[in-house]
Amino acid sequence: MATKMNRRKRLRRHLGSFAIAGVVLLLLVFVSAASLSLRVSNSNKQDRIAELEAQIEAEEKRAEEIEEYGKYVQTKKYAEEVAKEKLGLVYEDEIIFKAED
C-alpha cells in the first residue's frame, strides 16, 4: 500500500510539472504570435513613414517652385509677357509680323 501512495504522489508531482510546462508553452505560443503581429505592423508603419517622407519632400519642392513663381509674377518681365499675350499690347517702336491665314 505504501508503494501505491508513493506512486500517486510521484504522479501528482509529474502532472503538476507537465501542467506548468503546458502553460509555459501556451504563453510562449501567444507571445510569439503577438510578436509576429507587431513586426508586421511595424513593417507596414515603416513603409508608410517612407511614403509620407517622400510626399513631404515633394511638397517642399512644390512650395519652393510656388515661391519662385510668386517672385517672378512681381517682375516687369512677367507684366510685359501678360500684356503682350493676353491683351495684345506692344511698344510703340515694335513691328509686328502676322502670318496670313
Secondary structure, 3 states (H helix, E strand, C coil): CHHHHHHHHHHHHHHHHHHHHHHHHHHHHHHHHHHHHHHHHHHHHHHHHHHHHHHHHHHHHHHHHHHHHHHHHCCHHHHHHHHHHCCCCCCCCCCCCCCCC
